[in-house]
Amino acid sequence: MPQSLVKNYVHIIFSTKGRMPFINDEIEDELFKYIGGVSKHLECNPIIIGGAKDHVHLLLLLSRKISLMKFVEIVKTHSSKWIKNRGDKFDNFYWQRGYGCFSVNPKKIDQVKDYILNQKSHHRKISFQEEYRKFLIKNDLDYDEKYLWD
């Protein structure tokens, strides 16, 4: 086959270190746009980016030209530097070391988009930790609790 054809929709989730509520109304929109710009530069088509005060959700079409691990590393590195330049109150900003990534059925894209759009109301009822554990269980991923929250 002379072509490499790939269509991988992924839902990526990562948190601020210690789930510190750094993603405030002041930087939220700009941060999500910045992450979208980095994603586009890496030829990963962002469908929606959202989150809450302590974490981010990305729904995107992962490029065949970059590994997932490298993509997340670049997004976190660049966005962390960007945030730290927003003022002294962000000097101690860091992303957690890990991340979660879940494949998305193309027929479920609208469902995932709605879920990401409604993060603020969603997190009035459930914490990030509870949400993340549910994703791990739903996707049948084995995990050790002591390594989830670095």
ABEGO torsion letter per residue (X at the ends): XABBBBBBBBBBBBBBBGGBBABBAAAAAAAAAAAAAAAAAAGBBBABBBEBAABBBBBBBBBAABBAAAAAAAAAAAAAAAAAAAEAAAAABBBBABBBBBBBBAAAAAAAAAAAAAAAAAAAABBAAAAAAAAAAAAGBBBBAAAAAX
